[in-house]
């Protein structure tokens, strides 16, 4: 009987291990939903589907769009999970998305899904005026959009850099769209952004930097989405409070889509359905403070904070925002940002 040399045994083990690892189907997900939720659903999906290896990248919504556009001829991403619907509208026009009608498609309002089936809403995300609740109370903090441009808030506003953030791009674009709706032109919207810039002390490079700056020992305010503010306070004890703008808030539809040219379209469909089924949406609302866009989830299965959230939705032209957001933001970046200080 021939005995294998230790070196040969080692080579065989390496080959076996490598083959075993490579045998799993890779599924690449781009998402701004944060490491907490992405890790949770990576583990849940892989436990139910051990033949799949979920690989995710957590980055800003606009960064995801730019990356997917760059990769158009050779897509790396299979599934795009999360970004304002306005960005998905742009991606749809660029031919970046694959048509897929989920099993729950009829439970989504027409305003929260693509008419051609290329993207569907997952969550409704209200934007809020958030503040450091060590130094401010709900009564003392700004209560509406116009409050933010009052002189008392000069150098107390910290904002996530809008050029990389889908959330901030839509908040800024909503100000311009609302100006067009109410006055017939964009002047009031850009004037508001200019005055907001005067009061802004810093544009944080990423959300973490924004959280740190917001949680210091001074009075500080920001604009951000309600679910993330609650998440950061609950999981990491950041001293955050928030007010819904009195005159109405921007309520984003957060969406999901399969990438055109995905190398694992069947796996993408499975993950798509998995993270948007009723059980997952309830978990996401309980642990990660998401409000399901589906209207067939029984209210009594959702946490109290969803049922009790009391806000007025601003009526906005989302097609107008989607079509003009890039141009508006370029104008803000070149003509407004930092020019008033």
C-alpha positions as CSV (number, residue, x, y, z in Angstrom):
1,X,0.0,0.0,0.0
2,X,1.4,3.4,-1.1
3,X,1.4,6.1,1.6
4,X,0.9,9.7,0.5
5,X,3.5,12.2,1.4
6,X,2.5,14.9,3.9
7,X,3.0,17.5,1.2
8,X,0.7,15.7,-1.2
9,X,-1.9,15.3,1.6
10,X,-1.7,19.1,2.2
11,X,-2.2,19.9,-1.4
12,X,-5.2,17.6,-1.6
13,X,-6.7,19.3,1.5
14,X,-6.2,22.7,0.0
15,X,-7.8,21.6,-3.3
16,X,-10.8,20.0,-1.5
17,X,-11.3,23.1,0.7
18,X,-11.1,25.4,-2.3
19,X,-13.5,23.3,-4.4
20,X,-15.9,23.2,-1.4
21,X,-15.9,27.0,-1.0
22,X,-16.2,27.6,-4.7
23,X,-19.2,25.3,-5.0
24,X,-21.4,27.8,-3.4
25,X,-23.3,30.2,-5.7
26,X,-22.2,33.8,-5.1
27,X,-24.8,36.5,-4.9
28,X,-23.7,40.1,-4.8
29,X,-25.9,42.7,-3.1
30,X,-25.3,46.5,-3.1
31,X,-27.2,48.3,-0.4
32,X,-27.2,51.4,1.8
33,X,-29.2,49.6,4.6
34,X,-26.2,49.3,7.0
35,X,-24.1,46.5,8.3
36,X,-26.6,45.5,11.0
37,X,-29.5,44.7,8.7
38,X,-27.3,43.3,5.9
39,X,-25.5,41.0,8.2
40,X,-28.7,39.8,9.8
41,X,-30.3,38.9,6.4
42,X,-27.1,37.5,5.0
43,X,-27.1,35.0,7.9
44,X,-30.8,34.3,7.7
45,X,-30.8,33.6,3.9
46,X,-27.6,31.5,4.0
47,X,-29.1,29.4,6.8
48,X,-32.1,28.7,4.6
49,X,-30.0,28.4,1.4
50,X,-26.6,26.9,2.4
51,X,-25.6,26.6,-1.3
52,X,-25.5,30.4,-1.6
53,X,-22.8,32.8,-0.5
54,X,-24.2,36.4,0.0
55,X,-21.6,39.1,-0.5
56,X,-22.8,42.6,0.2
57,X,-21.4,46.1,-0.2
58,X,-22.7,48.8,2.1
59,X,-22.5,52.3,0.5
60,X,-24.5,55.4,-0.1
61,X,-27.4,55.3,-2.6
62,X,-25.9,57.6,-5.1
63,X,-22.6,55.7,-4.9
64,X,-24.5,52.5,-5.7
65,X,-26.1,54.1,-8.8
66,X,-22.8,55.4,-10.0
67,X,-21.1,52.1,-9.5
68,X,-23.8,50.0,-11.2
69,X,-23.8,52.5,-14.1
70,X,-20.0,52.1,-14.5
71,X,-20.3,48.3,-14.4
72,X,-23.1,48.2,-17.0
73,X,-21.1,46.2,-19.6
74,X,-19.9,43.7,-17.0
75,X,-22.3,43.7,-14.0
76,X,-20.8,42.7,-10.6
77,X,-24.0,43.4,-8.6
78,X,-26.9,40.9,-8.8
79,X,-29.4,42.7,-6.6
80,X,-29.8,46.3,-5.6
81,X,-31.5,46.5,-2.2
82,X,-32.3,50.0,-1.1
83,X,-32.3,53.6,-2.4
84,X,-34.9,56.3,-3.0
85,X,-37.3,55.4,-5.8
86,X,-36.1,58.5,-7.7
87,X,-32.7,56.9,-8.2
88,X,-34.3,53.7,-9.3
89,X,-36.3,55.7,-11.8
90,X,-33.0,57.0,-13.3
91,X,-31.5,53.5,-13.3
92,X,-34.5,52.2,-15.1
93,X,-34.2,54.8,-17.9
94,X,-30.5,53.9,-18.2
95,X,-31.4,50.2,-18.8
96,X,-29.7,49.1,-15.6
97,X,-32.6,47.1,-14.1
98,X,-34.1,43.7,-15.0
99,X,-37.9,43.3,-15.0
100,X,-39.2,41.2,-12.1
101,X,-42.7,41.1,-10.7
102,X,-42.6,39.9,-7.1
103,X,-45.3,37.7,-5.6
104,X,-46.6,40.6,-3.5
105,X,-46.7,43.1,-6.4
106,X,-50.4,43.9,-6.1
107,X,-49.9,44.9,-2.4
108,X,-47.9,48.0,-3.4
109,X,-49.5,51.3,-4.4
110,X,-49.0,52.4,-8.0
111,X,-47.0,55.4,-6.8
112,X,-44.5,53.1,-5.1
113,X,-43.6,50.8,-8.0
114,X,-42.3,50.9,-11.6
115,X,-45.1,50.8,-14.2
116,X,-42.9,48.4,-16.2
117,X,-42.0,46.1,-13.2
118,X,-38.3,47.1,-13.0
119,X,-38.4,48.1,-9.3
120,X,-40.8,47.9,-6.4
121,X,-41.1,49.8,-3.1
122,X,-40.0,48.1,0.1
123,X,-40.3,50.8,2.8
124,X,-41.8,54.2,3.4
125,X,-39.1,56.4,4.9
126,X,-40.1,59.7,6.5
127,X,-37.3,62.3,6.8
128,X,-37.0,64.2,10.0
129,X,-35.2,67.1,11.7
130,X,-32.9,65.3,14.1
131,X,-31.0,66.8,17.0
132,X,-28.7,66.2,19.9
133,X,-31.1,65.5,22.8
134,X,-28.3,66.1,25.4
135,X,-28.4,69.7,24.5
136,X,-31.8,70.2,22.9
137,X,-35.4,69.2,23.5
138,X,-38.3,68.6,21.0
139,X,-39.6,72.0,22.0
140,X,-36.3,73.9,21.5
141,X,-35.2,72.1,18.4
142,X,-36.4,73.3,14.9
143,X,-39.9,72.1,14.2
144,X,-40.1,73.0,10.5
145,X,-38.0,73.5,7.4
146,X,-38.1,77.3,7.7
147,X,-36.8,77.1,11.3
148,X,-33.5,75.7,10.0
149,X,-32.6,78.9,8.2
150,X,-33.2,81.1,11.2
151,X,-30.0,82.9,12.5
152,X,-30.2,81.0,15.8
153,X,-29.1,77.8,14.1
154,X,-26.0,79.3,12.4
155,X,-23.1,76.8,12.7
156,X,-25.3,74.3,14.5
157,X,-26.3,72.3,11.5
158,X,-24.4,69.2,10.4
159,X,-25.4,67.5,7.1
160,X,-24.3,64.3,5.4
161,X,-22.6,65.2,2.1
162,X,-25.5,65.3,-0.3
163,X,-23.4,64.4,-3.4
164,X,-23.0,60.8,-2.1
165,X,-26.3,60.4,-0.2
166,X,-29.5,59.5,-1.9
167,X,-31.4,60.6,1.2
168,X,-29.9,64.1,1.3
169,X,-30.2,64.6,-2.5
170,X,-33.9,63.9,-2.3
171,X,-34.4,66.2,0.7
172,X,-32.6,69.0,-1.2
173,X,-34.4,68.3,-4.4
174,X,-37.8,68.2,-2.6
175,X,-37.2,71.8,-1.5
176,X,-36.7,72.8,-5.2
177,X,-39.7,70.8,-6.4
178,X,-41.9,72.2,-3.8
179,X,-40.8,75.7,-4.8
180,X,-41.8,75.0,-8.4
181,X,-45.1,73.6,-7.3
182,X,-46.0,76.6,-5.1
183,X,-44.5,79.5,-7.0
184,X,-44.0,78.3,-10.5
185,X,-40.2,78.5,-10.4
186,X,-37.2,77.2,-8.4
187,X,-36.0,80.5,-6.9
188,X,-37.4,80.0,-3.4
189,X,-36.0,76.4,-3.2
190,X,-32.5,77.5,-4.1
191,X,-32.8,80.5,-1.8
192,X,-33.7,78.1,1.1
193,X,-30.7,75.9,0.2
194,X,-28.4,78.9,0.2
195,X,-29.6,80.0,3.6
196,X,-29.3,76.5,4.9
197,X,-25.7,76.4,3.7
198,X,-25.0,79.6,5.7
199,X,-26.1,77.8,8.8
200,X,-24.3,74.5,8.1
201,X,-21.1,74.0,10.0
202,X,-20.0,70.8,8.3
203,X,-20.9,68.4,5.5
204,X,-20.0,64.9,6.9
205,X,-18.2,62.5,4.6
206,X,-20.3,59.6,5.8
207,X,-23.1,58.8,8.2
208,X,-20.8,57.7,11.0
209,X,-19.0,61.1,10.9
210,X,-22.4,62.8,11.0
211,X,-23.5,60.8,14.1
212,X,-20.3,61.6,15.9
213,X,-20.5,65.3,15.2
214,X,-24.2,65.4,16.1
215,X,-23.7,63.7,19.4
216,X,-21.1,66.1,20.9
217,X,-21.5,68.6,23.8
218,X,-22.9,71.4,21.7
219,X,-26.4,72.1,20.3
220,X,-26.5,70.3,16.9
221,X,-29.1,69.6,14.3
222,X,-29.3,67.6,11.1
223,X,-31.7,66.3,8.4
224,X,-31.9,62.6,8.1
225,X,-34.3,59.6,7.9
226,X,-36.3,58.6,10.9
227,X,-35.5,54.8,10.9
228,X,-31.8,55.4,11.0
229,X,-32.1,58.0,13.8
230,X,-34.1,55.5,15.9
231,X,-31.7,52.7,15.1
232,X,-28.6,54.6,16.1
233,X,-30.2,55.7,19.4
234,X,-31.5,52.2,20.2
235,X,-28.5,50.1,19.2
236,X,-25.6,52.5,20.0
237,X,-27.1,54.9,22.5
238,X,-26.5,58.0,20.4
239,X,-28.3,61.0,22.0
240,X,-30.7,61.6,19.2
241,X,-34.2,63.0,19.1
242,X,-36.3,64.2,16.2
243,X,-39.2,66.3,15.0
244,X,-41.4,65.7,12.0
245,X,-41.6,69.0,10.0
246,X,-44.9,70.5,10.9
247,X,-45.8,71.6,7.3
248,X,-45.1,68.2,5.9
249,X,-42.2,65.9,5.5
250,X,-40.5,64.2,2.6
251,X,-41.5,60.5,2.6
252,X,-39.3,58.4,0.4
253,X,-40.2,55.1,-1.1
254,X,-37.2,52.9,-0.7
255,X,-37.0,50.3,-3.4
256,X,-35.4,47.0,-4.6
257,X,-34.5,45.7,-8.1
258,X,-32.5,43.0,-9.9
259,X,-29.6,44.2,-12.0
260,X,-29.8,43.8,-15.8
261,X,-27.2,41.2,-16.7
262,X,-27.0,39.6,-13.3
263,X,-24.8,36.5,-13.2
264,X,-27.1,34.9,-10.7
265,X,-30.7,36.0,-11.6
266,X,-32.4,33.1,-10.0
267,X,-30.5,33.6,-6.7
268,X,-31.3,37.3,-6.9
269,X,-35.1,36.5,-7.2
270,X,-34.9,34.2,-4.2
271,X,-33.1,36.8,-2.1
272,X,-35.5,39.5,-3.3
273,X,-38.5,37.5,-2.2
274,X,-36.9,36.4,1.0
275,X,-36.1,39.9,2.3
276,X,-39.5,41.3,1.3
277,X,-41.8,38.5,2.6
278,X,-44.1,39.2,5.5
279,X,-41.9,37.6,8.1
280,X,-38.8,39.5,7.0
281,X,-40.7,42.8,6.8
282,X,-42.0,42.4,10.4
283,X,-38.5,41.6,11.6
284,X,-37.1,44.7,9.7
285,X,-39.8,46.9,11.4
286,X,-39.1,45.5,14.8
287,X,-35.3,45.4,14.8
288,X,-34.3,48.0,12.1
289,X,-37.2,50.4,12.3
290,X,-38.4,50.1,8.7
291,X,-42.0,50.9,7.7
292,X,-43.2,48.4,5.1
293,X,-44.5,49.8,1.8
294,X,-46.7,46.8,1.4
295,X,-50.3,47.5,2.4
296,X,-51.2,43.9,3.2
297,X,-49.1,43.5,6.4
298,X,-51.6,43.4,9.3
299,X,-51.1,46.5,11.5
300,X,-51.3,44.5,14.7
301,X,-48.2,42.6,13.6
302,X,-46.1,45.8,13.4
303,X,-44.5,47.5,16.4
304,X,-46.3,50.4,18.2
305,X,-43.9,53.0,16.8
306,X,-45.1,52.3,13.2
307,X,-48.8,52.6,14.2
308,X,-48.2,55.7,16.2
309,X,-45.9,57.6,13.8
310,X,-47.8,60.9,13.2
311,X,-46.6,62.9,10.2
312,X,-47.9,64.8,7.3
313,X,-46.6,63.7,3.9
314,X,-45.4,66.5,1.5
315,X,-47.1,66.2,-1.9
316,X,-44.2,66.0,-4.4
317,X,-43.8,65.4,-8.1
318,X,-41.4,62.4,-8.0
319,X,-40.9,62.2,-11.7
320,X,-39.8,65.9,-11.7
321,X,-37.3,65.2,-8.9
322,X,-36.0,62.1,-10.6
323,X,-35.5,63.9,-14.0
324,X,-33.8,67.0,-12.5
325,X,-32.1,65.8,-9.3
326,X,-28.6,65.4,-10.9
327,X,-28.7,68.9,-12.5
328,X,-30.0,70.5,-9.3
329,X,-27.4,68.9,-7.2
330,X,-24.5,69.9,-9.6
331,X,-25.8,73.4,-9.4
332,X,-25.9,73.3,-5.6
333,X,-22.4,71.8,-5.4
334,X,-20.8,74.4,-7.7
335,X,-22.9,77.5,-6.9
336,X,-24.1,77.2,-3.3
337,X,-22.0,74.8,-1.2
338,X,-19.6,76.8,1.0
339,X,-20.1,80.0,-1.0
340,X,-22.1,81.8,1.6
341,X,-19.6,81.4,4.5
